[in-house]
């Protein structure tokens, strides 16, 4: 039984023309070989499995080929090419920097560089995963990389270009490899299937290409697994089952149930998916990707971003026409939030079902928002300012004035008057009087009696005059008795508010009249001062209202009481003091203690 060789190794490209999806790299290298413009150091960077190490080996073989082709390819017939294909060439050295990343490993490499090749023109050193080298190893490699011998060529390969020192990057020609497109992957897989005699469905190959995410090595590994699983028959359903991918047909059915607002059908469909062993986060992620593809189908400009099986493209386009962009964007937001919170949910199944319920009734929410937006727009457009006509002067007779006539001039409408009338708010200023006059004249023109309207105008004038007279009332004189009365009145307010701490401190304060517009509040400590200061706003309003004097003010003075006025506070005697006082009054107690040899607990 022959040893099995995986497709990634068996069908590894041997020439530049067989490299898939990297035409911009291979063309540049072939032209450099033909024109003899080879650099002494190359840096191949890009994602995994896209051909970096393969291109490095092909370059090493081609530059040592004894019979180079006109297009810059190797002949694969000379002794150098044969030894290279067999893996016995002495002109190529590969170093895995992931496991040989120390300074000693680089020093060993630089010592080998001093020896010229025994056969061929160049010695090629391929350092894979070069970003794994330590800083010391990079620094030890700098001088050799900058000025190598004319026969030495270094090819560095890495998947993480940003981890390489800038001093290394500046000494290399950098080639950026790109991900392989799904179409190129499908064509390459189809060629291999034809060579191996595998009956492969194109839809299955497209699923493999999507799953590999631009990595040819992964695509070939998946192909080998599925061929072994299906015994050489690559079908769409077998591929989905092996890769644990949910069929897009489920998502189409679920979308139809949601558009019909059939919650039962949607939940039963998810239960069927759950019974097949698919996790909830996989369902949420797959459905989000499905909605994204539908959204892409809405715009012809970005239709090229649609990466689905060709047999489903027409179905995607037809379904996208039924859905609105607002619904799809809202659905994507809900699915994204549900996927983020999936790990924190205790009941995973219930979490997914709640998301399905939201999506099922999402169309009602979108319609409601649209209707509210239209109604608001209509109301805003229908609002128009009231148009007022200019009012002509009128003549009216005063009661008991005989034939004397009085002419009322038309009131000029100001901007403030117009806005007040449009808003329907009664004005209490001069503009309000103008509004009332305008209304009165309008009613007079319409034949309404004038006395009630003019009476309302006079009533407004009386109210304004009354307010002025109230402000001009004579202030009450500031006396000690009246001051104490007002102070006690405020204390009663504090009692009603149950502010007992403030009541105690207010009662301890004393009042003194400074002049006819101010008085002093004398307190004994800073604590009393703080309690009085806390009530400043309410206290000022109360005192000014009591004396009808808006200019009334007060100051707070802290005057500590003299020590002789402070009465010493009595405290209870402790055990020792009680014993000494008893001995002072009754000396026999001490004698009894000594005779009985008693000990007191002080």
Secondary structure, DSSP 8 states (H G I E B T S, - for coil): ------HHHHT---SGGG--S-HHHHHHHHHHHHTT---SEEEEE-STTSSHHHHHHHHHHHHT-SS--TTS---S-SHHHHHHHHT--SSEEEEETTT--SHHHHHHHHHHHTS--SSSS-EEEEEESGGGS-HHHHHHHHHHHHS--TTEEEEEEES-GGGS-HHHHTTSEEEE-----HHHHHHHHHHHHHHHT-EE-HHHHHHHHHHHTT-HHHHHHHHHHHHHHHTTEE-HHHHHHHHT---HHHHHHHHHHHHTT-HHHHHHHHHHHHHTT--HHHHHHHHHHHHHHHHHHT-GGGGGG--S-HHHHHHHHHHHHHS-HHHHHHHHHHHHHHHHTTTT-SSHHHHHHHHHHHHHTHHHHHHHHHHHHHHHHHHHHH-----------EEEE-TT-TT-EEEE------HHHHHHHHHT----SHHHHHHHHHHHHHHHHTT--SHHHHHHHHHHHHHHHHHHHHHT-------HHHHHHHHHHHHHHHHHTT-HHHHHHHHH-EEEEEETTEEEEEESSHHHHHHHHHTHHHHHHHHHHHHT-TT-EEEEEE----GGGS--------HHHHHHHHHHH-THHHHHHHHHT-----
